[in-house]
Amino acid sequence: MDIFQQWLILRIQEHFGAGRDPMQNAISFDSIAAMLEPLFEREDALFDEDEVKSHLDMLVELGYLLKTEDKYFLTFRAMVYSQAAPSLAQIAQDEFAQFVRAHWWKAVGVIILLVIVTTVVTVNIIVQ
C-alpha cells in the first residue's frame, strides 16, 4: 500500500466509518469524490477520478475495502488499520525522540567536524 492509499483509507474511515456498524455503511464513489475534491482544490492539485478509482481498486485488492456493484464498504482490516495507524505513528515518534536524546552529541560532533573541514578547505583555497 503506498502513502496515498494509506492516507485515503484513513480519510474514508474518518468520514464514513461512524455509526453503529461502520462496515455496513455503503460509500459511493461520488461521496468519496465530494470528500476529496475540496482537498485537491485547496492544494491546487488536479483531481483525477480514474487515478482515485485505481487507488480504490487497489484497496479492494488489499482487503481494506469491499466493493459490491458501485458501492464501497470498509472491512474489518480497514477499521483495525485506521485505529492502529495513529498509535503506531506516536510510537515511532517517541522512538525517534528517544534516539535523538541518546545520540545528540554525535550529531553535534558531526556538525562541528563539517564546520572544521569546510573552514580548512576554504582557507586552503584562499591561500593558494
N, C-alpha and C positions, 0 to 999 in steps of 0.2 A: 504494500500500500504506500503510495507516495504522499508527500506532505499535503498536497491539495486535497487528496481523498481523506486524509486524517482530519483536516480542517472541515471538510464538507460533512463528514459523518457526525462530527461534534456539533456543527450548526444545525443539521437536520434533527438530531436528538434534542438539542436545546429548544428548538421551535416547535417540534411535533411530538416530542416524547413525553408529554404530560398526560395526566388523566389517570383513570382507574386502571386501565390496561393499555399502556402506550404501544404495545406491539400489535394492537388491533386497529390503531389509527391509520386509515388509508391516506396516503400522501400522493397527491397528483404532481406531475412534472410542472404544471402551471404554478402550483403553490410554492414549489422549490424555486422556480424561476423568479417568482414575485419576491421571495425572500432574498435571493442573490443579486438581482439586478440593481437595487439601490447601493449595495456594497461595491459593485463593479463601477457604477457611475461615479460614486464618491472618489474612487481611485483613478478615474479616467481610463479604465480598462475596458476592453471590448468583451462583451458578454456573448460568448459563442455557445448557442444551445446544443449543437452537435458535440462539442467538446465536453460540456457538462453531462450530456446523456452518456457519453462514453465512460466518464468517470463513475456515473451511477451504475452503469452496467458492470464495471469492474468491482464496485462494492457489492453488487449482487453475486458475482462470481466468487468473491472472497467470503461471502456469507454474512455480511453486515446488513444487507437489505434483502428483502424478498420482493419479487415483482410478480404480480398477477395482473394480466391484461395491461392496463395503463396506470396502475396504482403501485406505489412502493409501500412497504411495511418494514419497520425496524425489526431486527431479530434480537434474540437474547444476547448474541455476541456483540451487537452494536451497543446494547444497553450496558453491558459489563465494561466494554471498552470506554464508553463515554464517562462512566463513573470512575474508572481506574486512571484515565489519562491525566486529570489534574493532580491526583495523588502521586503518580509517577513523575510528573514534571516537578513537583515540590521536592520529592526525594532526590532527584537529580540535581536540583538547585542547591539543596542542603549539602550533598556530597561535594559539589564543586566548591562551595564556600568553605567547607572543612579542608579540602585540598589546598585552597589558596592560603588559608590561615596557617597550615602546616608547612608550606613551602614558599612563603612570601619572600623570604630572604634570598632564595635562589633567583627569583625574578629580578630583585633589586641588584643582585650581583651581575646578572647578565646585562642589565641596563647600564651599570657602571662600566663594565667591560666594553660594551659597544661605544660608549662615550669616549673612553680612553683610546680605543682603536681608531675611531673617527678623528680624534684630535691628532694622534700620531700621524695618520695618513695625510691629513690636511697640512700639518706643519712640514712634512717631507715634501709635499707638492709645492708649497710656498717657498721653501728653502732652495729647491732646485731651480 
